[in-house]
């Protein structure tokens, strides 16, 4: 495996594939909301849908670990406490904001807004690690990235578009993900990355379902054959993308891999424009994508230098 996962063309192919998978989640979720007749303001229905998706994704990873590397699933009592906290923050809290925010913004804007997580991680790292301070190169990358997010939210009427339960929730989701990244780096020592992800998704999703299922209204989610297909696809894409990403991350420099994350907002916006009715690319979206991609590339190239 190491021989294959260190070949440059294979690494690039896998990194691009993972980024496209993550980008495809935006139109898939937007289409799911319509197909399952979910009201935009029904937060409980979004919590339950997210819980179902990530429970399935977490179980896929954990079952895979049981089959291929069962010993790596063993954790200490201290690690169990961390995994519960991590599941709450990285899955339950993050995806509460993500699912409900995406219901109130376009798939294209959502893809760009969530990319702010990369920039929040850089800012948080500045305060946590002495060897990862913000310098001129990173500052320029941050300015480009956040500038792109502002441009992408500029409406056709040349007015800045922002609502807390839409764009605001997407940015909070990105910030929560950045906090989770720092938590994982600091506290997940000794836990296999597949096990970490599997436990995190499973614990967080169970909490979401425990909270959401008793409050779910009748006919709040209508499961059609297409709806089930979209749910299964979204679960599988999470499990596959995480598994492949961590596999190449294990044998390659983080900076060399993370640079391809600029493809996620690009693919998310393009796929949203392709599959979601009434969503079309415009000069603001193109400009925002270009700046966000430039910011992510600049930051990760500087990290790897």
C-alpha positions in Angstrom: 0.0 0.0 0.0 2.8 2.4 0.9 4.4 1.8 -2.5 1.2 2.8 -4.3 0.2 5.6 -2.0 3.5 7.4 -2.5 3.3 7.5 -6.3 2.6 11.1 -7.2 0.0 10.5 -9.9 -1.9 8.2 -7.6 -1.8 10.7 -4.7 -3.0 13.5 -6.9 -5.8 11.4 -8.4 -7.0 10.3 -4.9 -6.8 13.9 -3.5 -8.7 15.3 -6.4 -11.3 12.5 -6.2 -11.9 13.1 -2.5 -12.3 16.8 -3.0 -14.8 16.2 -5.8 -16.7 13.8 -3.5 -16.9 16.4 -0.8 -17.9 19.0 -3.3 -20.8 16.8 -4.5 -22.3 16.8 -1.0 -23.7 20.4 -1.6 -26.0 19.7 -4.6 -26.9 16.2 -3.1 -28.1 17.8 0.1 -30.0 20.6 -1.6 -31.7 18.1 -3.9 -32.4 15.8 -0.9 -34.3 18.6 0.9 -36.6 19.1 -2.1 -37.0 15.4 -2.9 -37.9 14.6 0.7 -40.2 17.6 1.0 -38.4 19.1 4.0 -39.4 22.6 5.0 -36.5 25.1 5.0 -37.2 26.1 8.6 -37.6 22.5 10.0 -34.4 22.3 12.0 -35.4 18.9 13.6 -35.8 17.2 10.2 -32.3 18.4 9.2 -30.9 17.1 12.5 -32.5 13.6 11.9 -31.3 13.5 8.2 -27.8 14.4 9.2 -27.9 11.8 12.0 -29.0 9.1 9.7 -26.3 10.0 7.1 -23.4 10.0 9.6 -24.5 7.0 11.6 -24.4 5.0 8.3 -21.0 6.6 7.4 -19.6 5.9 10.8 -20.8 2.3 10.9 -19.2 1.7 7.4 -15.8 2.9 8.7 -16.1 0.9 12.0 -17.2 -2.3 10.3 -14.3 -1.9 7.9 -11.9 -1.5 10.8 -13.4 -4.6 12.5 -12.7 -6.6 9.3 -9.2 -5.2 8.5 -7.6 -3.8 11.6 -9.7 -4.7 14.7 -6.9 -3.9 17.2 -6.9 -0.3 16.2 -10.4 0.2 17.5 -9.2 -0.3 21.1 -9.1 3.0 23.1 -8.4 4.0 26.7 -10.9 5.5 29.1 -9.3 9.0 28.6 -9.7 8.6 24.8 -13.4 7.6 25.2 -14.1 10.9 27.0 -12.3 12.8 24.2 -14.2 10.8 21.5 -17.5 11.7 23.1 -16.6 15.4 23.2 -15.2 15.2 19.7 -18.3 13.6 18.4 -20.4 16.3 19.9 -18.4 19.2 18.4 -17.2 17.8 15.1 -20.3 16.0 14.1 -23.4 17.0 16.1 -22.7 20.7 16.5 -20.9 21.2 13.1 -23.6 19.5 11.1 -26.5 21.1 12.9 -25.2 24.4 11.6 -24.2 22.9 8.2 -27.5 21.2 7.4 -29.7 24.1 8.5 -27.4 26.8 7.0 -27.4 25.0 3.6 -31.2 25.0 3.6 -31.1 28.8 3.6 -28.4 29.5 1.1 -27.5 28.3 -2.4 -25.4 25.2 -3.0 -22.8 27.4 -4.7 -22.5 29.8 -1.8 -22.5 27.0 0.7 -19.5 25.4 -1.0 -17.6 28.6 -0.9 -18.6 29.6 2.6 -17.5 26.2 4.1 -14.1 26.7 2.6 -13.6 29.4 5.3 -12.8 26.5 7.6 -9.3 26.2 6.0 -8.7 29.9 6.9 -10.1 29.6 10.4 -7.7 26.7 11.0 -4.8 28.9 10.1 -5.9 31.6 12.4 -6.4 29.2 15.4 -3.1 27.5 14.7 -1.4 30.9 15.1 -2.5 31.0 18.8 -1.9 27.3 19.5 1.5 26.6 17.9 4.6 28.7 18.1 5.9 27.2 14.8 2.7 27.9 12.9 2.4 31.7 13.2 0.7 33.9 10.6 3.2 35.6 8.4 2.9 37.8 5.3 2.3 34.9 2.9 -0.4 33.4 5.1 -1.9 36.8 5.7 -2.2 37.4 2.0 -3.8 33.9 1.6 -6.3 34.7 4.4 -7.2 38.1 2.7 -7.7 36.4 -0.6 -9.8 33.6 0.9 -12.1 35.8 3.0 -12.3 38.3 0.2 -13.5 35.5 -2.1 -16.2 34.6 0.5 -17.4 38.3 0.5 -17.4 38.5 -3.3 -19.4 35.2 -3.6 -22.1 36.7 -1.3 -22.4 39.9 -3.3 -25.8 39.8 -5.1 -26.7 40.8 -8.6 -28.0 44.1 -7.1 -24.5 44.9 -5.9 -25.5 44.4 -2.3 -23.9 42.1 0.3 -26.2 39.2 1.1 -26.1 37.7 4.6 -28.5 36.1 7.0 -27.6 34.4 10.2 -29.6 31.2 9.6 -28.1 30.9 6.1 -24.6 32.2 5.4 -24.0 32.7 9.2 -24.7 29.1 10.0 -22.4 27.9 7.2 -19.6 30.1 8.6 -20.2 28.8 12.2 -20.1 25.2 10.8 -16.7 26.0 9.2 -15.4 27.5 12.4 -16.6 24.5 14.4 -14.8 22.2 11.9 -11.6 24.3 12.4 -11.9 23.9 16.2 -12.3 20.1 15.7 -9.1 20.1 13.6 -7.1 21.6 16.4 -8.8 19.3 18.9 -7.8 16.2 16.8 -4.2 17.3 16.5 -3.9 18.0 20.2 -6.0 15.3 21.8 -6.3 12.4 19.4 -2.8 11.1 19.9 -2.7 7.3 19.6 -6.0 6.9 18.0 -6.1 5.4 14.4 -7.5 8.1 12.0 -10.1 5.7 10.7 -11.2 4.7 14.2 -11.3 8.4 15.2 -13.5 9.3 12.3 -15.7 6.2 12.7 -16.2 6.8 16.4 -16.7 10.6 15.9 -19.4 10.1 13.3 -21.2 7.3 15.1 -21.2 9.1 18.5 -22.2 12.4 17.1 -25.0 11.0 14.9 -26.5 8.9 17.7 -26.7 12.1 19.8 -28.4 13.9 16.9 -30.9 11.1 16.5 -31.6 10.8 20.3 -32.3 14.6 20.3 -34.2 14.8 17.0 -36.3 11.6 16.6 -38.7 12.3 19.5 -39.4 15.8 18.1 -39.7 14.8 14.4 -43.1 15.8 13.0 -45.2 13.6 10.9 -44.4 13.7 7.2 -41.4 16.0 8.0 -39.2 13.7 5.9 -40.7 11.8 3.0 -38.4 9.0 2.0 -38.7 8.3 -1.7 -36.5 5.8 -3.6 -34.4 8.8 -4.9 -34.3 10.2 -1.4 -32.9 6.9 0.0 -30.4 6.8 -2.8 -29.2 10.3 -2.1 -28.9 9.5 1.6 -26.9 6.3 1.0 -24.7 8.1 -1.5 -24.0 11.0 1.0 -23.1 8.5 3.7 -20.8 6.4 1.4 -19.1 9.6 0.0 -18.2 10.6 3.6 -16.8 7.2 4.5 -14.9 6.7 1.2 -13.5 10.3 1.1 -12.3 10.1 4.7 -10.8 6.7 4.3 -8.9 7.6 1.1 -7.8 11.0 2.4 -6.4 9.7 5.6 -4.6 6.9 3.7 -2.7 9.3 1.5 -2.1 11.7 4.4 -0.4 8.9 6.3 2.4 8.5 3.7 2.7 12.1 2.3 3.3 15.6 3.5 0.1 17.4 4.7 0.9 20.5 2.7 1.3 18.5 -0.5 -2.2 16.9 0.0 -4.2 19.8 1.5 -3.4 22.1 -1.5 -6.0 20.0 -3.5 -8.8 21.0 -1.1 -9.3 24.1 -3.3 -11.1 21.7 -5.6 -13.9 21.2 -3.1 -15.5 24.7 -3.3 -14.9 24.7 -7.1 -16.5 21.3 -7.7 -19.3 22.1 -5.2 -20.2 25.3 -7.0 -20.0 23.8 -10.5 -22.0 20.7 -9.5 -24.6 22.9 -7.8 -25.0 25.0 -11.0 -25.2 21.8 -13.0 -27.8 19.9 -11.0 -29.8 22.4 -8.9 -32.5 24.3 -10.8 -32.3 28.1 -10.6 -28.6 28.1 -9.6 -26.4 29.6 -12.2 -22.8 30.7 -12.1 -22.2 34.5 -12.3 -19.2 36.8 -12.2 -19.5 37.1 -8.4 -19.3 33.3 -7.9 -16.4 32.9 -10.4 -14.6 35.8 -8.7 -15.2 34.3 -5.2 -14.1 30.9 -6.3 -10.9 32.2 -7.8 -10.0 34.2 -4.6 -10.8 31.3 -2.3 -8.8 28.8 -4.4 -5.9 31.2 -4.5 -6.0 31.7 -0.7 -6.1 27.9 -0.1 -3.2 27.3 -2.5 -1.1 30.1 -1.1 -1.6 29.0 2.5 -0.8 25.3 1.8 2.2 26.1 -0.4 3.6 28.3 2.3 3.1 25.6 4.9 4.9 23.1 2.8 7.8 25.4 2.0 
